[in-house]
Amino acid sequence: MKPDTLTTTAEIGVPESDVFDVLANPSTHAAIDGTGWVREPVDGDRLDHVGQVFKMGMYHENHPDKHYEMANRVEVFDRPSAISWQPGQFSADTGELELGGWTWRYDLAPAGSDVTKVTLTYDWSAVTAEIRDEIQFPPFEQQHLDNSLEHLAQLATGPL
């Protein structure tokens, strides 16, 4: 494990494409996250290509506004093997997307008949010193990633 990453792996009892479909649907992200920070998709579009930006409503008690939005740019979209995004926010001054330097990545691989090995990586290695002065990294414990894969498994294997 790299020093600026957290990683966890789990096996989920459905094919890769089923897991990928859950991850490519921002309306499931709040249920996967489980911290209460991720709330609801702002635009509701399914993820389908690299460079796509999707916005999520967020809540965090320590954020100055409490309720805020994150704009996430899809960095990897390799159906059904990998998907990742980098969170950021649109600048009030320039209107440009300013990325925070941390990335969420899910790697999916077959692990038997209708079983998928999922590796979730949270990588903050590109976070600037300025942002690190404002936010402690990682902003949560390893258990958060473990719980996220448990939630993903419940969604992927549950009724449609």
Secondary structure as the mmCIF struct_conf table of DSSP 4:
data_model
#
loop_
_struct_conf.conf_type_id
_struct_conf.id
_struct_conf.beg_label_comp_id
_struct_conf.beg_label_asym_id
_struct_conf.beg_label_seq_id
_struct_conf.end_label_comp_id
_struct_conf.end_label_asym_id
_struct_conf.end_label_seq_id
TURN_TY1_P TURN_TY1_P1 PRO A 3 ASP A 4
STRN STRN1 THR A 5 ILE A 12
BEND BEND1 GLY A 13 VAL A 14
HELX_RH_AL_P HELX_RH_AL_P1 GLU A 16 LEU A 23
TURN_TY1_P TURN_TY1_P2 ALA A 24 ALA A 24
HELX_RH_3T_P HELX_RH_3T_P1 PRO A 26 THR A 28
HELX_RH_AL_P HELX_RH_AL_P2 HIS A 29 ASP A 33
BEND BEND2 THR A 35 GLY A 36
STRN STRN2 VAL A 38 PRO A 41
BEND BEND3 VAL A 42 ASP A 43
HELX_LH_PP_P HELX_LH_PP_P1 ASP A 45 LEU A 47
BEND BEND4 HIS A 49 HIS A 49
TURN_TY1_P TURN_TY1_P3 VAL A 50 GLY A 51
STRN STRN3 VAL A 53 TYR A 59
TURN_TY1_P TURN_TY1_P4 GLU A 61 ASN A 62
BEND BEND5 HIS A 63 HIS A 63
TURN_TY1_P TURN_TY1_P5 PRO A 64 ASP A 65
BEND BEND6 LYS A 66 LYS A 66
STRN STRN4 HIS A 67 ASP A 78
TURN_TY1_P TURN_TY1_P6 ARG A 79 SER A 81
STRN STRN5 ALA A 82 PHE A 90
TURN_TY1_P TURN_TY1_P7 ALA A 92 THR A 94
STRN STRN6 LEU A 97 LEU A 99
BEND BEND7 GLY A 101 GLY A 101
STRN STRN7 THR A 103 PRO A 110
BEND BEND8 GLY A 112 GLY A 112
TURN_TY1_P TURN_TY1_P8 SER A 113 ASP A 114
STRN STRN8 THR A 116 ASP A 123
TURN_TY1_P TURN_TY1_P9 SER A 125 ALA A 126
HELX_RH_AL_P HELX_RH_AL_P3 ALA A 129 GLU A 134
BEND BEND9 ILE A 135 ILE A 135
BEND BEND10 PHE A 137 PHE A 140
HELX_RH_AL_P HELX_RH_AL_P4 GLN A 142 THR A 157
BEND BEND11 GLY A 158 GLY A 158
#
